[in-house]
Amino acid sequence: MIPFIDLQAQQERIADKLRARIAAVLEHGAYIMGPEVGELEERLADSCGAKHCVTCSNGTDALLLPLRAKGIGPGDAVFVPSFTFVATAEVVSALGATPLFVDVLPDTFNMGAQSLEAAIAFARTRGLTPRAVIPVDLFGQPADYDAIAAVAQQNGLWVLADSAQGFGATYKGRRTGTLGLATATSFFPAKPLGCYGDGGAIFTDDDALAAVLRSLRVHGKGADKYDNVRIGMNARLDTLQAAILLEKLAIFEDEIERRNAVAARYSAALAGTVHVPAVMDNAVSTWAQYTIRVPAQRRDAMAAHLKAQGVPTAVYYPTPLHRQTAYRDAPVMPGGLPVSEALAQEVLSLPMGPYLKSRETKIIFNAIHSFNK
Ligand SMILES: Cc1ncc(COP(=O)(O)O)c(C=O)c1O
């Protein structure tokens, strides 16, 4: 079976460097907030051009912390796409606020500005106060931030970018990390920039917000951790994970290029056979996933056919969030969210990664072409 995501090839490439980094942490023993954490924060901020990077425990906390810092709570509406991983909405619910589901665009799978506008009007009819919007950079492609910012500004919302899948991507010459008031990313192992456990980071240019985030992630610390000036949490990134990320970040630009080369190979071979993913003219994706669309009645049969040929696939995501049991009572706009519903039936993600070999892509192309004959 071809690996769906090949973490081994990357590990082999930098094995000696990873070992040296891990050995250095074992040597100095500063397992919590050790020197690698600060070094990583500087390098991550430099890599995207953000003023501040605040690392944290995972991508979910990276979303939660800015919402907490901005005082999101009961009575507030926060706008999230329905076609995403549950964490995007879960953090809103965890604070007692209401996630208002927005539909996505059929070509990019990302939040649509028109649907956002409709959702804001709908939230007002429900007596909710529109406060923030969380566009998601789904599968590695940035959302259309200018279109979303225009609607957000008109309605007094601030933007929290969920770039869990999109860190390293580019939108109109700017890197993710600089496209909202705050940007959250995840270093879950399967993400384009992943560690060997849980990890995350928040990016912002706002000095005051960065200071509150740094306090919140260590129990609401003031002058030190036994001076508690606000209700916080334990949301730190482990030093060991920071050490590992430093070596992975060193090869990340090259890996983004390789991912784009793999995606280009895919699209050249598959366009005309299946519905291949579209990237906006002014964007560069990190290709966290390469996701095709297959007519709903054929999707599962195609997945089974590919599996039989040694090609694993995945469905991200089989159920839009507004259809999840956990959100059965959530308010949904009149007219529903038809694009999210259709995509859940049609999407199929293929093996993707910077080290996918042409021998492997050939097997994948043959399997898809033979299904479509
Ligand atoms: C879009 C999106 N948001 C948030 C998260 C949460 O990240 P984590 O798993 O690191 O908590 C993920 C990934 O799992 C994700 O794909």
The ligand as an ORCA input file, in Angstrom:
! r2SCAN-3c Opt
* xyz 0 1
  C      -8.963     23.071     10.103
  C      -8.428     22.592     11.421
  N      -8.593     23.358     12.509
  C      -8.106     22.994     13.711
  C      -7.415     21.809     13.883
  C      -6.973     21.434     15.245
  O      -5.616     21.183     15.380
  P      -5.088     20.163     16.493
  O      -5.415     18.781     16.070
  O      -3.615     20.426     16.538
  O      -5.741     20.535     17.792
  C      -7.189     20.989     12.753
  C      -6.422     19.736     12.785
  O      -6.527     18.803     13.427
  C      -7.730     21.381     11.510
  O      -7.569     20.619     10.413
*
